[in-house]
Amino acid sequence: MTKKQELTTMIDYLHMSFKTHDLDLIIEKVLHIKKKYMLEKETGRSGNVDTFELDMIKYT
């Protein structure tokens, strides 16, 4: 009998687009992050209004 090894995956960079602008839905239900823990910056990239950051995770 051979022992199975675990497989570990790490995502280095991921870019996604959503057809909704419901920040609470995306941040809390898709990313599973509490919005209150994120830093809000008033100027985002690509002409967006706001950027939310938590460590290396950014939502614009």
N, CA, C, O and CB atoms as a CASP TS submission, in Angstrom:
PFRMAT TS
TARGET T0000
AUTHOR 0000-0000-0000
METHOD Language model
MODEL 1
PARENT N/A
ATOM      1  N   MET     1       0.848  -1.175   0.000  1.00  0.00           N
ATOM      2  CA  MET     1       0.000   0.000   0.000  1.00  0.00           C
ATOM      3  C   MET     1       0.896   1.241   0.000  1.00  0.00           C
ATOM      4  O   MET     1       1.831   1.328   0.796  1.00  0.00           O
ATOM      5  CB  MET     1      -0.966  -0.004   1.228  1.00  0.00           C
ATOM      6  N   THR     2       0.619   2.193  -0.880  1.00  0.00           N
ATOM      7  CA  THR     2       1.403   3.421  -0.944  1.00  0.00           C
ATOM      8  C   THR     2       0.660   4.546  -0.237  1.00  0.00           C
ATOM      9  O   THR     2      -0.569   4.621  -0.247  1.00  0.00           O
ATOM     10  CB  THR     2       1.702   3.804  -2.407  1.00  0.00           C
ATOM     11  N   LYS     3       1.446   5.407   0.369  1.00  0.00           N
ATOM     12  CA  LYS     3       0.869   6.546   1.081  1.00  0.00           C
ATOM     13  C   LYS     3       0.606   7.676   0.093  1.00  0.00           C
ATOM     14  O   LYS     3       1.482   8.018  -0.701  1.00  0.00           O
ATOM     15  CB  LYS     3       1.807   7.023   2.226  1.00  0.00           C
ATOM     16  N   LYS     4      -0.600   8.264   0.133  1.00  0.00           N
ATOM     17  CA  LYS     4      -0.940   9.382  -0.741  1.00  0.00           C
ATOM     18  C   LYS     4      -0.380  10.674  -0.167  1.00  0.00           C
ATOM     19  O   LYS     4      -0.415  10.900   1.042  1.00  0.00           O
ATOM     20  CB  LYS     4      -2.467   9.490  -0.925  1.00  0.00           C
ATOM     21  N   GLN     5       0.138  11.518  -1.054  1.00  0.00           N
ATOM     22  CA  GLN     5       0.657  12.814  -0.641  1.00  0.00           C
ATOM     23  C   GLN     5      -0.414  13.877  -0.829  1.00  0.00           C
ATOM     24  O   GLN     5      -1.237  13.795  -1.742  1.00  0.00           O
ATOM     25  CB  GLN     5       1.929  13.176  -1.436  1.00  0.00           C
ATOM     26  N   GLU     6      -0.393  14.872   0.045  1.00  0.00           N
ATOM     27  CA  GLU     6      -1.322  15.992  -0.079  1.00  0.00           C
ATOM     28  C   GLU     6      -0.880  16.909  -1.201  1.00  0.00           C
ATOM     29  O   GLU     6       0.312  17.033  -1.480  1.00  0.00           O
ATOM     30  CB  GLU     6      -1.423  16.773   1.242  1.00  0.00           C
ATOM     31  N   LEU     7      -1.834  17.545  -1.836  1.00  0.00           N
ATOM     32  CA  LEU     7      -1.571  18.515  -2.879  1.00  0.00           C
ATOM     33  C   LEU     7      -1.937  19.893  -2.353  1.00  0.00           C
ATOM     34  O   LEU     7      -3.072  20.112  -1.929  1.00  0.00           O
ATOM     35  CB  LEU     7      -2.357  18.180  -4.175  1.00  0.00           C
ATOM     36  N   THR     8      -0.994  20.818  -2.377  1.00  0.00           N
ATOM     37  CA  THR     8      -1.211  22.172  -1.906  1.00  0.00           C
ATOM     38  C   THR     8      -1.169  23.122  -3.090  1.00  0.00           C
ATOM     39  O   THR     8      -0.305  23.009  -3.960  1.00  0.00           O
ATOM     40  CB  THR     8      -0.161  22.566  -0.846  1.00  0.00           C
ATOM     41  N   THR     9      -2.114  24.063  -3.116  1.00  0.00           N
ATOM     42  CA  THR     9      -2.186  25.034  -4.195  1.00  0.00           C
ATOM     43  C   THR     9      -2.139  26.435  -3.617  1.00  0.00           C
ATOM     44  O   THR     9      -2.753  26.713  -2.587  1.00  0.00           O
ATOM     45  CB  THR     9      -3.461  24.833  -5.035  1.00  0.00           C
ATOM     46  N   MET    10      -1.400  27.324  -4.291  1.00  0.00           N
ATOM     47  CA  MET    10      -1.334  28.720  -3.882  1.00  0.00           C
ATOM     48  C   MET    10      -1.523  29.578  -5.131  1.00  0.00           C
ATOM     49  O   MET    10      -0.873  29.343  -6.150  1.00  0.00           O
ATOM     50  CB  MET    10       0.027  29.047  -3.161  1.00  0.00           C
ATOM     51  N   ILE    11      -2.407  30.569  -5.055  1.00  0.00           N
ATOM     52  CA  ILE    11      -2.642  31.466  -6.182  1.00  0.00           C
ATOM     53  C   ILE    11      -1.774  32.701  -5.982  1.00  0.00           C
ATOM     54  O   ILE    11      -1.846  33.356  -4.942  1.00  0.00           O
ATOM     55  CB  ILE    11      -4.159  31.851  -6.306  1.00  0.00           C
ATOM     56  N   ASP    12      -0.962  33.015  -6.972  1.00  0.00           N
ATOM     57  CA  ASP    12      -0.066  34.160  -6.896  1.00  0.00           C
ATOM     58  C   ASP    12      -0.774  35.439  -7.349  1.00  0.00           C
ATOM     59  O   ASP    12      -0.592  36.489  -6.733  1.00  0.00           O
ATOM     60  CB  ASP    12       1.183  33.913  -7.747  1.00  0.00           C
ATOM     61  N   TYR    13      -1.569  35.369  -8.405  1.00  0.00           N
ATOM     62  CA  TYR    13      -2.261  36.544  -8.931  1.00  0.00           C
ATOM     63  C   TYR    13      -3.563  36.093  -9.555  1.00  0.00           C
ATOM     64  O   TYR    13      -3.598  35.106 -10.290  1.00  0.00           O
ATOM     65  CB  TYR    13      -1.385  37.307  -9.966  1.00  0.00           C
ATOM     66  N   LEU    14      -4.632  36.812  -9.265  1.00  0.00           N
ATOM     67  CA  LEU    14      -5.939  36.484  -9.820  1.00  0.00           C
ATOM     68  C   LEU    14      -6.688  37.783 -10.088  1.00  0.00           C
ATOM     69  O   LEU    14      -6.768  38.647  -9.216  1.00  0.00           O
ATOM     70  CB  LEU    14      -6.750  35.557  -8.858  1.00  0.00           C
ATOM     71  N   HIS    15      -7.230  37.921 -11.283  1.00  0.00           N
ATOM     72  CA  HIS    15      -8.013  39.094 -11.653  1.00  0.00           C
ATOM     73  C   HIS    15      -9.389  38.603 -12.065  1.00  0.00           C
ATOM     74  O   HIS    15      -9.504  37.723 -12.918  1.00  0.00           O
ATOM     75  CB  HIS    15      -7.326  39.918 -12.805  1.00  0.00           C
ATOM     76  N   MET    16     -10.450  39.172 -11.460  1.00  0.00           N
ATOM     77  CA  MET    16     -11.824  38.777 -11.782  1.00  0.00           C
ATOM     78  C   MET    16     -12.656  40.016 -12.041  1.00  0.00           C
ATOM     79  O   MET    16     -12.384  41.082 -11.490  1.00  0.00           O
ATOM     80  CB  MET    16     -12.447  37.934 -10.643  1.00  0.00           C
ATOM     81  N   SER    17     -13.668  39.875 -12.879  1.00  0.00           N
ATOM     82  CA  SER    17     -14.636  40.934 -13.136  1.00  0.00           C
ATOM     83  C   SER    17     -16.025  40.428 -12.778  1.00  0.00           C
ATOM     84  O   SER    17     -16.350  39.262 -13.005  1.00  0.00           O
ATOM     85  CB  SER    17     -14.579  41.400 -14.619  1.00  0.00           C
ATOM     86  N   PHE    18     -16.848  41.319 -12.213  1.00  0.00           N
ATOM     87  CA  PHE    18     -18.204  40.969 -11.828  1.00  0.00           C
ATOM     88  C   PHE    18     -19.173  41.922 -12.516  1.00  0.00           C
ATOM     89  O   PHE    18     -18.838  43.081 -12.759  1.00  0.00           O
ATOM     90  CB  PHE    18     -18.378  41.016 -10.287  1.00  0.00           C
ATOM     91  N   LYS    19     -20.360  41.446 -12.827  1.00  0.00           N
ATOM     92  CA  LYS    19     -21.379  42.279 -13.455  1.00  0.00           C
ATOM     93  C   LYS    19     -22.207  43.051 -12.441  1.00  0.00           C
ATOM     94  O   LYS    19     -23.200  43.678 -12.809  1.00  0.00           O
ATOM     95  CB  LYS    19     -22.285  41.429 -14.304  1.00  0.00           C
ATOM     96  N   THR    20     -21.824  43.018 -11.192  1.00  0.00           N
ATOM     97  CA  THR    20     -22.519  43.744 -10.139  1.00  0.00           C
ATOM     98  C   THR    20     -21.549  44.694  -9.448  1.00  0.00           C
ATOM     99  O   THR    20     -20.340  44.461  -9.435  1.00  0.00           O
ATOM    100  CB  THR    20     -23.146  42.767  -9.119  1.00  0.00           C
ATOM    101  N   HIS    21     -22.079  45.753  -8.881  1.00  0.00           N
ATOM    102  CA  HIS    21     -21.268  46.694  -8.116  1.00  0.00           C
ATOM    103  C   HIS    21     -21.623  46.614  -6.635  1.00  0.00           C
ATOM    104  O   HIS    21     -21.348  47.546  -5.879  1.00  0.00           O
ATOM    105  CB  HIS    21     -21.463  48.130  -8.638  1.00  0.00           C
ATOM    106  N   ASP    22     -22.225  45.516  -6.223  1.00  0.00           N
ATOM    107  CA  ASP    22     -22.611  45.308  -4.826  1.00  0.00           C
ATOM    108  C   ASP    22     -21.369  44.885  -4.042  1.00  0.00           C
ATOM    109  O   ASP    22     -21.041  43.701  -3.972  1.00  0.00           O
ATOM    110  CB  ASP    22     -23.750  44.231  -4.703  1.00  0.00           C
ATOM    111  N   LEU    23     -20.681  45.871  -3.453  1.00  0.00           N
ATOM    112  CA  LEU    23     -19.429  45.609  -2.752  1.00  0.00           C
ATOM    113  C   LEU    23     -19.585  44.612  -1.618  1.00  0.00           C
ATOM    114  O   LEU    23     -18.753  43.719  -1.458  1.00  0.00           O
ATOM    115  CB  LEU    23     -18.866  46.891  -2.216  1.00  0.00           C
ATOM    116  N   ASP    24     -20.646  44.754  -0.828  1.00  0.00           N
ATOM    117  CA  ASP    24     -20.848  43.848   0.301  1.00  0.00           C
ATOM    118  C   ASP    24     -20.988  42.402  -0.179  1.00  0.00           C
ATOM    119  O   ASP    24     -20.412  41.491   0.416  1.00  0.00           O
ATOM    120  CB  ASP    24     -22.091  44.265   1.106  1.00  0.00           C
ATOM    121  N   LEU    25     -21.737  42.195  -1.234  1.00  0.00           N
ATOM    122  CA  LEU    25     -21.921  40.856  -1.780  1.00  0.00           C
ATOM    123  C   LEU    25     -20.593  40.255  -2.224  1.00  0.00           C
ATOM    124  O   LEU    25     -20.279  39.118  -1.872  1.00  0.00           O
ATOM    125  CB  LEU    25     -22.899  40.890  -2.950  1.00  0.00           C
ATOM    126  N   ILE    26     -19.827  40.996  -2.980  1.00  0.00           N
ATOM    127  CA  ILE    26     -18.566  40.475  -3.511  1.00  0.00           C
ATOM    128  C   ILE    26     -17.541  40.251  -2.410  1.00  0.00           C
ATOM    129  O   ILE    26     -16.937  39.181  -2.335  1.00  0.00           O
ATOM    130  CB  ILE    26     -18.001  41.426  -4.555  1.00  0.00           C
ATOM    131  N   ILE    27     -17.340  41.246  -1.559  1.00  0.00           N
ATOM    132  CA  ILE    27     -16.308  41.142  -0.527  1.00  0.00           C
ATOM    133  C   ILE    27     -16.663  40.086   0.513  1.00  0.00           C
ATOM    134  O   ILE    27     -15.808  39.280   0.882  1.00  0.00           O
ATOM    135  CB  ILE    27     -16.103  42.493   0.154  1.00  0.00           C
ATOM    136  N   GLU    28     -17.889  40.072   0.988  1.00  0.00           N
ATOM    137  CA  GLU    28     -18.235  39.174   2.088  1.00  0.00           C
ATOM    138  C   GLU    28     -18.708  37.796   1.632  1.00  0.00           C
ATOM    139  O   GLU    28     -18.452  36.809   2.322  1.00  0.00           O
ATOM    140  CB  GLU    28     -19.297  39.804   2.929  1.00  0.00           C
ATOM    141  N   LYS    29     -19.384  37.700   0.499  1.00  0.00           N
ATOM    142  CA  LYS    29     -19.928  36.406   0.067  1.00  0.00           C
ATOM    143  C   LYS    29     -19.023  35.666  -0.917  1.00  0.00           C
ATOM    144  O   LYS    29     -18.978  34.436  -0.911  1.00  0.00           O
ATOM    145  CB  LYS    29     -21.281  36.610  -0.562  1.00  0.00           C
ATOM    146  N   VAL    30     -18.302  36.410  -1.763  1.00  0.00           N
ATOM    147  CA  VAL    30     -17.412  35.763  -2.737  1.00  0.00           C
ATOM    148  C   VAL    30     -16.012  35.594  -2.156  1.00  0.00           C
ATOM    149  O   VAL    30     -15.444  34.503  -2.199  1.00  0.00           O
ATOM    150  CB  VAL    30     -17.349  36.584  -4.045  1.00  0.00           C
ATOM    151  N   LEU    31     -15.450  36.689  -1.608  1.00  0.00           N
ATOM    152  CA  LEU    31     -14.101  36.633  -1.053  1.00  0.00           C
ATOM    153  C   LEU    31     -14.067  36.113   0.388  1.00  0.00           C
ATOM    154  O   LEU    31     -13.003  35.740   0.884  1.00  0.00           O
ATOM    155  CB  LEU    31     -13.474  38.005  -1.109  1.00  0.00           C
ATOM    156  N   HIS    32     -15.215  36.085   1.057  1.00  0.00           N
ATOM    157  CA  HIS    32     -15.333  35.638   2.460  1.00  0.00           C
ATOM    158  C   HIS    32     -14.433  36.443   3.390  1.00  0.00           C
ATOM    159  O   HIS    32     -13.732  35.894   4.240  1.00  0.00           O
ATOM    160  CB  HIS    32     -14.986  34.149   2.577  1.00  0.00           C
ATOM    161  N   ILE    33     -14.473  37.763   3.203  1.00  0.00           N
ATOM    162  CA  ILE    33     -13.712  38.688   4.041  1.00  0.00           C
ATOM    163  C   ILE    33     -14.698  39.699   4.621  1.00  0.00           C
ATOM    164  O   ILE    33     -15.588  40.171   3.914  1.00  0.00           O
ATOM    165  CB  ILE    33     -12.565  39.405   3.223  1.00  0.00           C
ATOM    166  N   LYS    34     -14.549  40.026   5.874  1.00  0.00           N
ATOM    167  CA  LYS    34     -15.376  41.061   6.494  1.00  0.00           C
ATOM    168  C   LYS    34     -14.896  42.423   5.995  1.00  0.00           C
ATOM    169  O   LYS    34     -13.726  42.770   6.155  1.00  0.00           O
ATOM    170  CB  LYS    34     -15.313  40.979   8.063  1.00  0.00           C
ATOM    171  N   LYS    35     -15.796  43.188   5.393  1.00  0.00           N
ATOM    172  CA  LYS    35     -15.442  44.484   4.820  1.00  0.00           C
ATOM    173  C   LYS    35     -14.872  45.434   5.870  1.00  0.00           C
ATOM    174  O   LYS    35     -14.053  46.293   5.541  1.00  0.00           O
ATOM    175  CB  LYS    35     -16.660  45.114   4.162  1.00  0.00           C
ATOM    176  N   LYS    36     -15.290  45.294   7.122  1.00  0.00           N
ATOM    177  CA  LYS    36     -14.814  46.187   8.182  1.00  0.00           C
ATOM    178  C   LYS    36     -13.315  46.010   8.452  1.00  0.00           C
ATOM    179  O   LYS    36     -12.694  46.892   9.046  1.00  0.00           O
ATOM    180  CB  LYS    36     -15.604  45.938   9.469  1.00  0.00           C
ATOM    181  N   TYR    37     -12.729  44.895   8.028  1.00  0.00           N
ATOM    182  CA  TYR    37     -11.298  44.661   8.216  1.00  0.00           C
ATOM    183  C   TYR    37     -10.462  45.226   7.071  1.00  0.00           C
ATOM    184  O   TYR    37      -9.233  45.223   7.142  1.00  0.00           O
ATOM    185  CB  TYR    37     -11.031  43.175   8.357  1.00  0.00           C
ATOM    186  N   MET    38     -11.116  45.711   6.018  1.00  0.00           N
ATOM    187  CA  MET    38     -10.400  46.201   4.848  1.00  0.00           C
ATOM    188  C   MET    38     -10.188  47.709   4.937  1.00  0.00           C
ATOM    189  O   MET    38     -11.029  48.432   5.472  1.00  0.00           O
ATOM    190  CB  MET    38     -11.163  45.845   3.566  1.00  0.00           C
ATOM    191  N   LEU    39      -9.070  48.170   4.416  1.00  0.00           N
ATOM    192  CA  LEU    39      -8.756  49.584   4.342  1.00  0.00           C
ATOM    193  C   LEU    39      -9.385  50.146   3.073  1.00  0.00           C
ATOM    194  O   LEU    39      -9.181  49.600   1.989  1.00  0.00           O
ATOM    195  CB  LEU    39      -7.217  49.824   4.366  1.00  0.00           C
ATOM    196  N   GLU    40     -10.139  51.221   3.194  1.00  0.00           N
ATOM    197  CA  GLU    40     -10.786  51.829   2.031  1.00  0.00           C
ATOM    198  C   GLU    40      -9.986  53.042   1.577  1.00  0.00           C
ATOM    199  O   GLU    40      -9.722  53.955   2.359  1.00  0.00           O
ATOM    200  CB  GLU    40     -12.247  52.233   2.357  1.00  0.00           C
ATOM    201  N   LYS    41      -9.602  53.039   0.298  1.00  0.00           N
ATOM    202  CA  LYS    41      -8.912  54.179  -0.311  1.00  0.00           C
ATOM    203  C   LYS    41      -9.862  54.809  -1.309  1.00  0.00           C
ATOM    204  O   LYS    41     -10.567  54.105  -2.031  1.00  0.00           O
ATOM    205  CB  LYS    41      -7.567  53.746  -1.001  1.00  0.00           C
ATOM    206  N   GLU    42      -9.884  56.134  -1.355  1.00  0.00           N
ATOM    207  CA  GLU    42     -10.866  56.828  -2.178  1.00  0.00           C
ATOM    208  C   GLU    42     -10.582  56.758  -3.676  1.00  0.00           C
ATOM    209  O   GLU    42     -11.506  56.917  -4.473  1.00  0.00           O
ATOM    210  CB  GLU    42     -10.939  58.253  -1.761  1.00  0.00           C
ATOM    211  N   THR    43      -9.364  56.531  -4.075  1.00  0.00           N
ATOM    212  CA  THR    43      -9.037  56.488  -5.497  1.00  0.00           C
ATOM    213  C   THR    43      -8.600  55.085  -5.883  1.00  0.00           C
ATOM    214  O   THR    43      -7.651  54.540  -5.319  1.00  0.00           O
ATOM    215  CB  THR    43      -7.935  57.510  -5.840  1.00  0.00           C
ATOM    216  N   GLY    44      -9.296  54.513  -6.840  1.00  0.00           N
ATOM    217  CA  GLY    44      -8.958  53.185  -7.317  1.00  0.00           C
ATOM    218  C   GLY    44      -8.247  53.234  -8.656  1.00  0.00           C
ATOM    219  O   GLY    44      -8.052  54.308  -9.225  1.00  0.00           O
ATOM    220  N   ARG    45      -7.863  52.072  -9.156  1.00  0.00           N
ATOM    221  CA  ARG    45      -7.213  51.967 -10.458  1.00  0.00           C
ATOM    222  C   ARG    45      -8.253  51.942 -11.566  1.00  0.00           C
ATOM    223  O   ARG    45      -9.438  51.731 -11.311  1.00  0.00           O
ATOM    224  CB  ARG    45      -6.331  50.711 -10.526  1.00  0.00           C
ATOM    225  N   SER    46      -7.810  52.156 -12.776  1.00  0.00           N
ATOM    226  CA  SER    46      -8.640  52.031 -13.984  1.00  0.00           C
ATOM    227  C   SER    46      -9.901  52.895 -13.926  1.00  0.00           C
ATOM    228  O   SER    46     -10.933  52.509 -14.476  1.00  0.00           O
ATOM    229  CB  SER    46      -9.035  50.578 -14.190  1.00  0.00           C
ATOM    230  N   GLY    47      -9.834  54.044 -13.278  1.00  0.00           N
ATOM    231  CA  GLY    47     -10.979  54.939 -13.225  1.00  0.00           C
ATOM    232  C   GLY    47     -12.028  54.560 -12.199  1.00  0.00           C
ATOM    233  O   GLY    47     -13.087  55.186 -12.154  1.00  0.00           O
ATOM    234  N   ASN    48     -11.770  53.556 -11.374  1.00  0.00           N
ATOM    235  CA  ASN    48     -12.730  53.171 -10.339  1.00  0.00           C
ATOM    236  C   ASN    48     -12.692  54.169  -9.193  1.00  0.00           C
ATOM    237  O   ASN    48     -11.697  54.869  -9.003  1.00  0.00           O
ATOM    238  CB  ASN    48     -12.436  51.748  -9.822  1.00  0.00           C
ATOM    239  N   VAL    49     -13.761  54.232  -8.441  1.00  0.00           N
ATOM    240  CA  VAL    49     -13.888  55.231  -7.386  1.00  0.00           C
ATOM    241  C   VAL    49     -13.153  54.817  -6.114  1.00  0.00           C
ATOM    242  O   VAL    49     -12.454  55.643  -5.526  1.00  0.00           O
ATOM    243  CB  VAL    49     -15.353  55.476  -7.077  1.00  0.00           C
ATOM    244  N   ASP    50     -13.283  53.586  -5.676  1.00  0.00           N
ATOM    245  CA  ASP    50     -12.705  53.144  -4.407  1.00  0.00           C
ATOM    246  C   ASP    50     -11.873  51.877  -4.588  1.00  0.00           C
ATOM    247  O   ASP    50     -12.077  51.098  -5.519  1.00  0.00           O
ATOM    248  CB  ASP    50     -13.811  52.902  -3.375  1.00  0.00           C
ATOM    249  N   THR    51     -10.929  51.700  -3.665  1.00  0.00           N
ATOM    250  CA  THR    51     -10.162  50.468  -3.564  1.00  0.00           C
ATOM    251  C   THR    51     -10.252  49.999  -2.126  1.00  0.00           C
ATOM    252  O   THR    51     -10.095  50.798  -1.204  1.00  0.00           O
ATOM    253  CB  THR    51      -8.673  50.670  -4.008  1.00  0.00           C
ATOM    254  N   PHE    52     -10.502  48.721  -1.923  1.00  0.00           N
ATOM    255  CA  PHE    52     -10.504  48.117  -0.591  1.00  0.00           C
ATOM    256  C   PHE    52      -9.324  47.171  -0.517  1.00  0.00           C
ATOM    257  O   PHE    52      -9.130  46.356  -1.419  1.00  0.00           O
ATOM    258  CB  PHE    52     -11.852  47.370  -0.290  1.00  0.00           C
ATOM    259  N   GLU    53      -8.522  47.263   0.555  1.00  0.00           N
ATOM    260  CA  GLU    53      -7.323  46.443   0.685  1.00  0.00           C
ATOM    261  C   GLU    53      -7.292  45.722   2.024  1.00  0.00           C
ATOM    262  O   GLU    53      -7.719  46.254   3.049  1.00  0.00           O
ATOM    263  CB  GLU    53      -6.074  47.301   0.523  1.00  0.00           C
ATOM    264  N   LEU    54      -6.782  44.518   1.991  1.00  0.00           N
ATOM    265  CA  LEU    54      -6.484  43.742   3.187  1.00  0.00           C
ATOM    266  C   LEU    54      -5.214  42.973   2.882  1.00  0.00           C
ATOM    267  O   LEU    54      -5.241  41.980   2.155  1.00  0.00           O
ATOM    268  CB  LEU    54      -7.675  42.779   3.592  1.00  0.00           C
ATOM    269  N   ASP    55      -4.101  43.433   3.437  1.00  0.00           N
ATOM    270  CA  ASP    55      -2.785  42.855   3.158  1.00  0.00           C
ATOM    271  C   ASP    55      -2.530  42.952   1.657  1.00  0.00           C
ATOM    272  O   ASP    55      -2.497  44.063   1.128  1.00  0.00           O
ATOM    273  CB  ASP    55      -2.696  41.367   3.651  1.00  0.00           C
ATOM    274  N   MET    56      -2.349  41.849   0.956  1.00  0.00           N
ATOM    275  CA  MET    56      -2.074  41.878  -0.479  1.00  0.00           C
ATOM    276  C   MET    56      -3.341  41.660  -1.310  1.00  0.00           C
ATOM    277  O   MET    56      -3.251  41.520  -2.530  1.00  0.00           O
ATOM    278  CB  MET    56      -1.037  40.820  -0.831  1.00  0.00           C
ATOM    279  N   ILE    57      -4.511  41.630  -0.682  1.00  0.00           N
ATOM    280  CA  ILE    57      -5.767  41.467  -1.390  1.00  0.00           C
ATOM    281  C   ILE    57      -6.337  42.850  -1.651  1.00  0.00           C
ATOM    282  O   ILE    57      -6.506  43.647  -0.729  1.00  0.00           O
ATOM    283  CB  ILE    57      -6.768  40.582  -0.585  1.00  0.00           C
ATOM    284  N   LYS    58      -6.636  43.133  -2.929  1.00  0.00           N
ATOM    285  CA  LYS    58      -7.168  44.446  -3.304  1.00  0.00           C
ATOM    286  C   LYS    58      -8.421  44.251  -4.136  1.00  0.00           C
ATOM    287  O   LYS    58      -8.456  43.426  -5.048  1.00  0.00           O
ATOM    288  CB  LYS    58      -6.115  45.283  -4.086  1.00  0.00           C
ATOM    289  N   TYR    59      -9.450  45.024  -3.808  1.00  0.00           N
ATOM    290  CA  TYR    59     -10.685  45.027  -4.578  1.00  0.00           C
ATOM    291  C   TYR    59     -10.919  46.453  -5.046  1.00  0.00           C
ATOM    292  O   TYR    59     -11.069  47.358  -4.226  1.00  0.00           O
ATOM    293  CB  TYR    59     -11.900  44.489  -3.738  1.00  0.00           C
ATOM    294  N   THR    60     -10.951  46.663  -6.373  1.00  0.00           N
ATOM    295  CA  THR    60     -11.190  48.000  -6.916  1.00  0.00           C
ATOM    296  C   THR    60     -12.434  48.002  -7.748  1.00  0.00           C
ATOM    297  O   THR    60     -12.809  49.039  -8.295  1.00  0.00           O
ATOM    298  CB  THR    60     -10.007  48.481  -7.742  1.00  0.00           C
TER
END
